[in-house]
Amino acid sequence: MKLVVAAGSALVLGIIGLSVASASAGTRPPATEHFEAMSTNPVSAVATLIARGPLTIGGTVNLESGRAVLPGGKLTLVHDQLHSTSTFSTRTCLATVTSSGTYRITGGTGRYRHVRGHGDYRLTAYAIVARADGKCGTSVPYAQETLLTASGPIRQ
């Protein structure tokens, strides 16, 4: 009986040792990163970005190009839009846009040169244009907010 317990203990310790060695060798499984970007600027595509997860960092992202500028480097994200809707109310002059799809991290520089990942995103944007002579104007919105949320596995 002592031999079985000792052999079992040795096996458990061996497995733990292999697990620790594998983890320290850089073969960690991917963890989930959550991105949130927000903008209230109606004339710029640049939004404030917060990443929560293995990166946990703040910076900016260009919502058109997908280039994120972070302390110590940059990330490039590309997206594939799978669904989009837009509405405009002539009564309230409110435009609403929603979009969803997938994204991939395709490259990085500096501290992020080895980062790779992918996941799903959702974008919601609202904009209000001024009313003139009882009609909605066509100028730049006087109020706008855009919120992008994305999450998925990431490897560093």
N, C-alpha and C positions, 0 to 999 in steps of 0.2 A: 504494500500500500504506500509506504514511504517513497519507493522508487517511482510510482505513478505520479504522486504529488510533485516530487522533485522534477521529473521529466516534464510534467505539465507546466510547472513554474518556469523551467528553462525555456520551454516553447513560447510562453507568454512574453518573457523577457526578450527572447529573440525577435518576436514579432514587433514588440515596442521599439527595440533597437533598429530594426529595418525601417519602421515607420518614421522614426526620428531622422535616420540617415537620409531617407528619401525626401523628407520635408526640407532638410537643410541642403539637399543637392539641387534645389530649385524646381522640384516637380510638384509644387503645390497645386491643388486643384483650383480652378478659377473661382473667385468670389463675386458677389453681385455688387455692381456700382450703380448708384442712383444719381442721375443728373437732373437739376432743375435750373432753367434759365428764365429770367423775367426781364421785360422791358416795358417802359411807358413812354418811350421816345418815338413819336410818329414819323420822324425823318431819318432814323438810323436803324440798321439791321443788327447792330451790336447790342447784346443783352448781357446782363450780369449772370454768371454761371456759378453754381455751387455743386460740387461732386461730393457724395457721401458714400463711403465704402472703403475699399483699400486705398484709394487716392485721397479722399477727404481734403479737398482743396477748393479755393475760390479763384475766379478769374473772369474772363469775358469770352463770349462766343459770338461769331458772326452767324446769324440765323440763315443767311443766304448761302454763304460759302462753306459753312461747317468748320471753320478754323477757330479753335479754342486757344486763347493765350492764357497761360498759367505761369505761376512763379517757377522758374527753372526750365521752361520749354513750352512747346506747343503740341497740340493734338489735332489731327484732321479726322473729321467724321463725315461720312457720306450717308445719305438716307434714300430709301425707296418708299415713296408715298403709295400707300395701298388704298386709302379712302380719304375723301375730302368733301366738305360741304361749305357753302357760303350762302348767307342770307343778308338782305338789306331791307330795313323798314323805312318806307317813305313817310310814315307817320312820326317816327321817333328819330330818324336819321342815324340809326344804329346799324353798323355792319358787324356780322359775326362770321368768323371763319374757324372751322375745325379741320384738323388733318391728323391722320395716324398712319403708321407704317413701321418699317424696320430701319435700323441704323447699323453701321459698321465703323469701327475705329480702324482707319487704314494706314495711319502713320503718325509718327511723333518725333519730336526733337528734344535734345537735352535730357532731362530726367525721365522723359516719357518716350524715348526712342524705341523701347521694347514693348510698350503697352499695346495690347490688341484686345478687341472685344466686339460685342454685337448685342443687339436687343431690340426692344420695341419702344416706340415713342408716341406721344400724343401732344398736339399743339392746339391751343385755343387762343383766339385773338378777338378783341372787341375794339371798335373804333366809332367815334361819334363825330360827324361833320356838322358845321354850323348851318343853321337855317337862314335863308335870305328870301324875302318876299313870299313867305309861306312854303318855300320849297327847300329841299336839302341841297346844300352847296356841293361843289365838286373839288373844293380845295383840300389841302392837307387837314386831316382830322385835328380837332382841338383837344381831344382826349383819346388815348389809346392804351391798351394793355395787352401784352402777349405773354403767355405762359407755356413753356415747353417742359414736359416731364419725359424722362427716358430711364430705362433700367435694363440691365442684362449682365451676363458674366464678363469678367475682365481678367486678363493675365498681364502681369508686369514683367 
